[in-house]
Amino acid sequence: MNDVCTIAIPTHNRQDYFERLFRYYSEWPIQLLLIDSSESSYQGGIPLNFNYLHCPGSDFIRKICLATECVQTPYIALSADDDFLLLKGFEASIHSMQKTGAAICTGEIEKFFADEFENYIHYSAAKSHDLSYPSGNNSVRFLAEYQLILWSVFKLDLLKNVFNLLNTARPFNNNFIELVIAHVGQEEGGVIIKNLPVLRREITRSVLSWGQQTPPLYFMDPEQFEYELAKLQRLISERFSLYGFDKDVHSYISNFRPRFCGFRKILFFSKLWRYTKMIYSRSEVSGMPRKPWY
């Protein structure tokens, strides 16, 4: 596995997270790459299967571009610094990609609180088989049934080419990043969603998290949104000879925008309230001891 895939972990100003990453992954038979844009470089010890790249001031797009230049394996997995790939699902993803030629593979997601890694919540919708979206104009259907794929396993060449495009485009809203990956990946080899957990994500209220810093696309100014969409469609058509990105994005937004009417409105706010109460009940101010799981 060491010469097949590398795990790349972008991070910024969260070097206190490194110790648990090292403890979790240090016995994995695979190379990992930490891409750190913090102002100061990390001075602690690093396990032998980790490489550390310090690139102060680099944004997310630039960090992934640097990662794709450093990685030598045919596949690359992206993982957030507060998330953890699960070995069984990770190895199954690689096997499926080698067998089918898919460009991207992900799976179901579990969520946990920082002090309770083993007490997780199964997040993804239950299904009895893998979902496959092979190449061939299925991207609208895939985006309409969308599942998180930013933190997944990719063909290295695909991710390198997509992020070189994004480095040129510089989208105003970073949520466009994942949609460009999804559109190009689905058309350039296809996407597989495994019927088993591949990732365990930390439930966090940190202002440094992606969700806290990046508003949904449907909150953008409409003129700016259409401008960014047209710019990305032009670059995608020039570099990949692919069309229909605008339709994919509109399909995605229509599926995820809350429809505030009748039963849907009640259901949406009910789920929002339960989720918020759950987070605050487990917060540090509640007095709950926060014993490290690692």
RODREN-781367 format. One record per residue (C-alpha): residue in three letters; chain; x, y, z. Coordinates in pm, 1 decimal, padded with zeros to 6 digits, always signed. Example, Ala and Ser with C-alpha at 12.3 -4.5 7.8 and 13.67 -1.06 7.14 Angstrom:
residues 2
[ALA,A,[+01230.0,-00450.0,+00780.0]]
[SER,A,[+01367.0,-00106.0,+00714.0]]
//
This chain:
residues 294
[MET,A,[+00000.0,+00000.0,+00000.0]]
[ASN,A,[+00298.9,+00227.7,+00063.3]]
[ASP,A,[+00368.4,+00264.0,-00309.0]]
[VAL,A,[+00001.8,+00287.9,-00410.7]]
[CYS,A,[-00148.7,+00579.0,-00218.0]]
[THR,A,[-00039.1,+00872.6,-00001.9]]
[ILE,A,[-00263.0,+01048.0,+00253.0]]
[ALA,A,[-00234.3,+01428.2,+00235.6]]
[ILE,A,[-00353.8,+01632.0,+00534.2]]
[PRO,A,[-00376.7,+02011.6,+00488.4]]
[THR,A,[-00366.8,+02212.3,+00810.9]]
[HIS,A,[-00343.3,+02570.8,+00933.1]]
[ASN,A,[-00273.0,+02703.3,+01284.4]]
[ARG,A,[-00374.6,+02372.6,+01444.8]]
[GLN,A,[-00043.7,+02211.7,+01534.9]]
[ASP,A,[-00195.5,+02096.7,+01863.7]]
[TYR,A,[-00387.9,+01841.9,+01653.4]]
[PHE,A,[-00069.1,+01678.3,+01525.9]]
[GLU,A,[-00004.9,+01452.1,+01825.4]]
[ARG,A,[-00328.3,+01259.9,+01787.6]]
[LEU,A,[-00273.3,+01229.6,+01410.3]]
[PHE,A,[+00070.8,+01082.6,+01478.8]]
[ARG,A,[-00065.5,+00837.1,+01735.3]]
[TYR,A,[-00349.2,+00725.4,+01509.1]]
[TYR,A,[-00157.3,+00681.0,+01183.0]]
[SER,A,[+00193.5,+00591.4,+01303.3]]
[GLU,A,[+00137.8,+00215.4,+01255.3]]
[TRP,A,[-00035.9,+00242.5,+00917.5]]
[PRO,A,[+00158.1,+00084.9,+00627.6]]
[ILE,A,[+00135.1,+00405.3,+00424.6]]
[GLN,A,[+00305.1,+00741.5,+00378.5]]
[LEU,A,[+00132.4,+01059.2,+00495.5]]
[LEU,A,[+00201.6,+01420.7,+00407.6]]
[LEU,A,[+00119.8,+01710.3,+00640.9]]
[ILE,A,[+00090.5,+02040.8,+00451.5]]
[ASP,A,[+00106.9,+02316.4,+00712.9]]
[SER,A,[+00042.7,+02683.3,+00627.1]]
[SER,A,[+00096.3,+02806.9,+00984.8]]
[GLU,A,[+00335.4,+03098.8,+01027.1]]
[SER,A,[+00576.8,+02894.7,+01239.3]]
[SER,A,[+00691.1,+02545.4,+01146.8]]
[TYR,A,[+00623.9,+02248.3,+01371.5]]
[GLN,A,[+00916.9,+02172.2,+01603.0]]
[GLY,A,[+00806.2,+01841.6,+01755.2]]
[GLY,A,[+00893.8,+01486.6,+01660.3]]
[ILE,A,[+00737.0,+01330.4,+01348.8]]
[PRO,A,[+00681.0,+00955.4,+01289.4]]
[LEU,A,[+00878.1,+00785.6,+01013.7]]
[ASN,A,[+00573.6,+00739.6,+00788.8]]
[PHE,A,[+00497.1,+01113.9,+00793.8]]
[ASN,A,[+00646.0,+01386.7,+00577.1]]
[TYR,A,[+00604.6,+01750.8,+00677.1]]
[LEU,A,[+00576.4,+02039.4,+00432.2]]
[HIS,A,[+00576.4,+02391.8,+00575.4]]
[CYS,A,[+00428.6,+02651.1,+00339.2]]
[PRO,A,[+00338.9,+02958.9,+00548.9]]
[GLY,A,[+00058.0,+03173.4,+00412.2]]
[SER,A,[-00059.9,+02925.3,+00149.3]]
[ASP,A,[-00435.5,+02886.5,+00111.5]]
[PHE,A,[-00617.4,+02554.7,+00071.6]]
[ILE,A,[-00593.7,+02544.1,-00308.0]]
[ARG,A,[-00223.8,+02619.6,-00307.3]]
[LYS,A,[-00156.5,+02356.6,-00038.7]]
[ILE,A,[-00323.6,+02082.3,-00240.9]]
[CYS,A,[-00133.0,+02192.9,-00552.1]]
[LEU,A,[+00191.5,+02156.6,-00354.7]]
[ALA,A,[+00080.9,+01816.2,-00223.7]]
[THR,A,[+00010.0,+01682.3,-00572.5]]
[GLU,A,[+00357.1,+01792.6,-00681.3]]
[CYS,A,[+00522.9,+01610.5,-00389.6]]
[VAL,A,[+00327.5,+01284.1,-00402.7]]
[GLN,A,[+00470.2,+01005.6,-00619.8]]
[THR,A,[+00201.3,+00737.9,-00577.3]]
[PRO,A,[-00077.4,+00689.1,-00838.2]]
[TYR,A,[-00348.2,+00760.5,-00578.3]]
[ILE,A,[-00382.5,+01032.2,-00316.2]]
[ALA,A,[-00628.7,+01059.2,-00027.6]]
[LEU,A,[-00725.5,+01392.0,+00126.6]]
[SER,A,[-00818.8,+01411.3,+00493.2]]
[ALA,A,[-00883.8,+01705.7,+00724.5]]
[ASP,A,[-00658.4,+01749.8,+01027.8]]
[ASP,A,[-00946.8,+01668.1,+01265.0]]
[ASP,A,[-01076.3,+01368.7,+01067.2]]
[PHE,A,[-00954.5,+01009.8,+01051.5]]
[LEU,A,[-00966.5,+00765.0,+00764.9]]
[LEU,A,[-01071.6,+00414.2,+00864.9]]
[LEU,A,[-00825.5,+00149.6,+00746.1]]
[LYS,A,[-01076.0,-00110.2,+00627.4]]
[GLY,A,[-01276.2,+00141.6,+00424.9]]
[PHE,A,[-00961.5,+00309.2,+00295.9]]
[GLU,A,[-00813.5,-00017.4,+00166.2]]
[ALA,A,[-01149.4,-00115.7,+00013.0]]
[SER,A,[-01160.1,+00219.9,-00168.1]]
[ILE,A,[-00817.8,+00163.8,-00322.9]]
[HIS,A,[-00915.2,-00188.1,-00431.2]]
[SER,A,[-01237.3,-00064.9,-00595.4]]
[MET,A,[-01052.5,+00208.5,-00784.7]]
[GLN,A,[-00788.5,-00033.7,-00911.1]]
[LYS,A,[-01057.9,-00277.8,-01020.3]]
[THR,A,[-01291.5,-00030.6,-01195.4]]
[GLY,A,[-01066.7,+00258.6,-01298.7]]
[ALA,A,[-01282.3,+00505.7,-01104.0]]
[ALA,A,[-01135.4,+00852.3,-01049.9]]
[ILE,A,[-01275.4,+00904.9,-00698.8]]
[CYS,A,[-01386.2,+00674.4,-00419.9]]
[THR,A,[-01542.5,+00761.4,-00085.9]]
[GLY,A,[-01779.2,+00591.6,+00155.1]]
[GLU,A,[-02001.7,+00637.2,+00454.6]]
[ILE,A,[-01917.4,+00880.6,+00732.3]]
[GLU,A,[-01915.8,+00850.0,+01109.7]]
[LYS,A,[-01904.8,+01149.4,+01344.8]]
[PHE,A,[-01759.6,+01176.6,+01692.7]]
[PHE,A,[-01690.6,+01428.2,+01968.8]]
[ALA,A,[-01328.1,+01503.0,+02052.7]]
[ASP,A,[-01334.8,+01308.8,+02379.4]]
[GLU,A,[-01536.5,+01010.7,+02252.5]]
[PHE,A,[-01376.4,+00868.0,+01938.4]]
[GLU,A,[-01533.8,+00524.2,+01985.7]]
[ASN,A,[-01880.3,+00665.7,+02061.5]]
[TYR,A,[-01959.4,+00778.2,+01710.2]]
[ILE,A,[-02276.2,+00864.8,+01519.8]]
[HIS,A,[-02338.3,+00692.4,+01185.9]]
[TYR,A,[-02406.2,+00987.7,+00955.9]]
[SER,A,[-02453.7,+00858.0,+00600.3]]
[ALA,A,[-02781.7,+00714.9,+00476.7]]
[ALA,A,[-02790.7,+00335.3,+00507.8]]
[LYS,A,[-02773.0,+00137.3,+00183.9]]
[SER,A,[-02722.1,-00226.2,+00096.9]]
[HIS,A,[-02467.3,-00189.7,-00183.8]]
[ASP,A,[-02199.4,+00038.8,-00326.6]]
[LEU,A,[-02318.2,+00331.5,-00536.5]]
[SER,A,[-02142.9,+00372.7,-00870.2]]
[TYR,A,[-02154.2,+00673.6,-01100.7]]
[PRO,A,[-01949.7,+00569.8,-01406.1]]
[SER,A,[-01838.8,+00814.4,-01673.0]]
[GLY,A,[-02093.1,+00918.1,-01930.6]]
[ASN,A,[-02312.9,+01217.9,-01853.4]]
[ASN,A,[-02413.3,+01098.9,-01507.8]]
[SER,A,[-02277.6,+01405.1,-01329.5]]
[VAL,A,[-02616.8,+01577.8,-01297.3]]
[ARG,A,[-02759.1,+01266.4,-01131.7]]
[PHE,A,[-02454.4,+01238.8,-00905.5]]
[LEU,A,[-02477.0,+01602.4,-00794.8]]
[ALA,A,[-02850.8,+01565.4,-00730.5]]
[GLU,A,[-02774.5,+01271.3,-00496.9]]
[TYR,A,[-02458.7,+01430.5,-00365.2]]
[GLN,A,[-02240.5,+01303.5,-00082.6]]
[LEU,A,[-01926.4,+01466.6,+00055.3]]
[ILE,A,[-01624.9,+01375.9,-00160.2]]
[LEU,A,[-01363.0,+01640.3,-00078.8]]
[TRP,A,[-01211.4,+01404.2,+00178.8]]
[SER,A,[-01178.5,+01094.7,-00039.0]]
[VAL,A,[-00933.2,+00887.1,-00241.6]]
[PHE,A,[-00844.0,+01023.0,-00587.5]]
[LYS,A,[-00635.1,+00941.2,-00887.9]]
[LEU,A,[-00332.1,+01166.5,-00846.2]]
[ASP,A,[-00340.0,+01299.6,-01203.1]]
[LEU,A,[-00705.5,+01396.0,-01172.8]]
[LEU,A,[-00656.1,+01588.4,-00848.4]]
[LYS,A,[-00343.8,+01759.3,-00981.6]]
[ASN,A,[-00520.4,+01879.2,-01297.1]]
[VAL,A,[-00832.5,+01994.5,-01110.6]]
[PHE,A,[-00637.1,+02195.1,-00854.8]]
[ASN,A,[-00418.5,+02352.8,-01120.9]]
[LEU,A,[-00745.3,+02471.9,-01278.5]]
[LEU,A,[-00872.6,+02597.5,-00941.9]]
[ASN,A,[-00543.8,+02775.6,-00880.6]]
[THR,A,[-00607.7,+02967.7,-01202.4]]
[ALA,A,[-00977.7,+03027.7,-01136.5]]
[ARG,A,[-00945.3,+03131.2,-00770.5]]
[PRO,A,[-01319.4,+03096.3,-00691.0]]
[PHE,A,[-01454.4,+03349.8,-00443.7]]
[ASN,A,[-01641.3,+03078.8,-00250.3]]
[ASN,A,[-01443.1,+02765.4,-00163.7]]
[ASN,A,[-01754.0,+02547.6,-00184.8]]
[PHE,A,[-01704.3,+02557.7,-00561.7]]
[ILE,A,[-01388.1,+02349.1,-00509.2]]
[GLU,A,[-01568.8,+02028.4,-00426.1]]
[LEU,A,[-01821.4,+02071.8,-00706.5]]
[VAL,A,[-01547.5,+02112.2,-00967.4]]
[ILE,A,[-01381.0,+01794.8,-00834.3]]
[ALA,A,[-01714.5,+01610.3,-00846.9]]
[HIS,A,[-01801.2,+01722.9,-01200.1]]
[VAL,A,[-01460.9,+01647.5,-01353.2]]
[GLY,A,[-01405.7,+01327.7,-01155.1]]
[GLN,A,[-01742.9,+01184.4,-01247.4]]
[GLU,A,[-01682.7,+01246.9,-01618.1]]
[GLU,A,[-01315.0,+01146.1,-01615.8]]
[GLY,A,[-01346.7,+00797.8,-01468.5]]
[GLY,A,[-01648.4,+00798.8,-01240.3]]
[VAL,A,[-01719.6,+00802.8,-00866.5]]
[ILE,A,[-01778.3,+00512.8,-00627.0]]
[ILE,A,[-01942.7,+00549.8,-00285.3]]
[LYS,A,[-01863.6,+00243.2,-00075.0]]
[ASN,A,[-02121.7,+00070.3,+00139.7]]
[LEU,A,[-01900.6,+00090.9,+00448.6]]
[PRO,A,[-01751.0,+00367.7,+00665.3]]
[VAL,A,[-01438.7,+00527.3,+00520.4]]
[LEU,A,[-01407.3,+00839.3,+00735.2]]
[ARG,A,[-01469.5,+00941.0,+01096.2]]
[ARG,A,[-01522.4,+01316.8,+01136.5]]
[GLU,A,[-01501.5,+01527.2,+01450.2]]
[ILE,A,[-01808.0,+01730.2,+01545.1]]
[THR,A,[-01673.0,+02076.7,+01616.7]]
[ARG,A,[-01784.1,+02434.7,+01670.9]]
[SER,A,[-01439.6,+02574.1,+01591.8]]
[VAL,A,[-01439.4,+02900.2,+01395.4]]
[LEU,A,[-01143.2,+02756.6,+01203.2]]
[SER,A,[-01352.7,+02477.9,+01051.8]]
[TRP,A,[-01445.9,+02486.8,+00683.7]]
[GLY,A,[-01818.5,+02502.3,+00751.1]]
[GLN,A,[-01784.7,+02800.9,+00983.1]]
[GLN,A,[-01566.7,+02997.9,+00741.9]]
[THR,A,[-01738.2,+02922.5,+00409.9]]
[PRO,A,[-02105.6,+03012.5,+00355.3]]
[PRO,A,[-02326.5,+02793.0,+00132.0]]
[LEU,A,[-02329.9,+02882.8,-00237.9]]
[TYR,A,[-02697.6,+02978.4,-00225.8]]
[PHE,A,[-02610.4,+03261.4,+00016.0]]
[MET,A,[-02386.9,+03427.0,-00245.6]]
[ASP,A,[-02489.1,+03740.2,-00430.7]]
[PRO,A,[-02669.3,+03608.4,-00743.6]]
[GLU,A,[-02461.9,+03814.5,-00988.8]]
[GLN,A,[-02134.7,+03710.6,-00828.6]]
[PHE,A,[-02250.5,+03348.3,-00819.4]]
[GLU,A,[-02331.3,+03343.5,-01192.1]]
[TYR,A,[-02001.8,+03517.9,-01273.0]]
[GLU,A,[-01800.5,+03255.9,-01080.0]]
[LEU,A,[-02004.7,+02975.3,-01235.1]]
[ALA,A,[-01943.4,+03100.6,-01589.1]]
[LYS,A,[-01569.0,+03145.1,-01523.1]]
[LEU,A,[-01534.8,+02790.0,-01393.8]]
[GLN,A,[-01739.9,+02645.6,-01680.1]]
[ARG,A,[-01513.9,+02819.9,-01932.0]]
[LEU,A,[-01195.0,+02683.7,-01772.4]]
[ILE,A,[-01339.5,+02331.7,-01740.4]]
[SER,A,[-01440.1,+02327.9,-02106.4]]
[GLU,A,[-01097.2,+02458.0,-02213.0]]
[ARG,A,[-00890.6,+02213.4,-02007.5]]
[PHE,A,[-01109.6,+01903.5,-01998.3]]
[SER,A,[-01348.6,+01953.2,-02294.3]]
[LEU,A,[-01635.9,+01899.6,-02051.8]]
[TYR,A,[-01962.3,+02092.7,-02049.8]]
[GLY,A,[-02262.8,+02115.0,-01820.9]]
[PHE,A,[-02093.3,+02227.4,-01500.0]]
[ASP,A,[-02354.1,+02500.9,-01458.4]]
[LYS,A,[-02635.6,+02242.5,-01477.9]]
[ASP,A,[-02456.2,+02025.2,-01220.1]]
[VAL,A,[-02424.1,+02313.2,-00976.0]]
[HIS,A,[-02785.6,+02420.7,-01012.5]]
[SER,A,[-02888.7,+02057.1,-00960.2]]
[TYR,A,[-02680.4,+02043.6,-00643.2]]
[ILE,A,[-02819.3,+02368.3,-00505.1]]
[SER,A,[-03181.3,+02276.5,-00574.8]]
[ASN,A,[-03125.5,+01953.7,-00382.8]]
[PHE,A,[-02959.4,+02106.7,-00076.9]]
[ARG,A,[-03125.9,+02445.4,-00036.7]]
[PRO,A,[-03379.9,+02421.3,+00248.9]]
[ARG,A,[-03734.7,+02461.9,+00123.7]]
[PHE,A,[-03894.8,+02662.1,+00401.1]]
[CYS,A,[-04254.8,+02559.9,+00363.6]]
[GLY,A,[-04496.5,+02337.2,+00552.3]]
[PHE,A,[-04361.4,+02007.8,+00680.6]]
[ARG,A,[-04010.0,+02062.6,+00535.7]]
[LYS,A,[-03976.0,+02384.0,+00735.4]]
[ILE,A,[-04074.5,+02211.9,+01060.5]]
[LEU,A,[-03844.2,+01915.7,+00991.4]]
[PHE,A,[-03546.9,+02137.8,+00903.5]]
[PHE,A,[-03565.4,+02350.7,+01218.1]]
[SER,A,[-03635.0,+02044.1,+01434.0]]
[LYS,A,[-03315.0,+01877.9,+01311.0]]
[LEU,A,[-03122.0,+02203.6,+01348.6]]
[TRP,A,[-03237.4,+02240.9,+01709.7]]
[ARG,A,[-03150.6,+01881.1,+01803.9]]
[TYR,A,[-02807.3,+01906.4,+01643.6]]
[THR,A,[-02729.9,+02241.1,+01813.9]]
[LYS,A,[-02846.7,+02112.9,+02153.4]]
[MET,A,[-02635.3,+01800.6,+02111.7]]
[ILE,A,[-02321.2,+02002.8,+02039.6]]
[TYR,A,[-02367.0,+02245.9,+02327.8]]
[SER,A,[-02450.2,+01967.6,+02572.8]]
[ARG,A,[-02107.0,+01815.7,+02500.3]]
[SER,A,[-01911.8,+02141.6,+02503.9]]
[GLU,A,[-01632.1,+02223.9,+02746.1]]
[VAL,A,[-01847.9,+02470.0,+02938.8]]
[SER,A,[-02077.5,+02184.3,+03044.8]]
[GLY,A,[-01809.6,+02057.7,+03281.9]]
[MET,A,[-01774.3,+01722.4,+03103.6]]
[PRO,A,[-01417.7,+01586.5,+03137.6]]
[ARG,A,[-01237.0,+01580.3,+02805.5]]
[LYS,A,[-01006.4,+01280.5,+02835.9]]
[PRO,A,[-00809.9,+01232.1,+02509.9]]
[TRP,A,[-00916.0,+00920.5,+02319.1]]
[TYR,A,[-00571.5,+00860.4,+02173.6]]
//
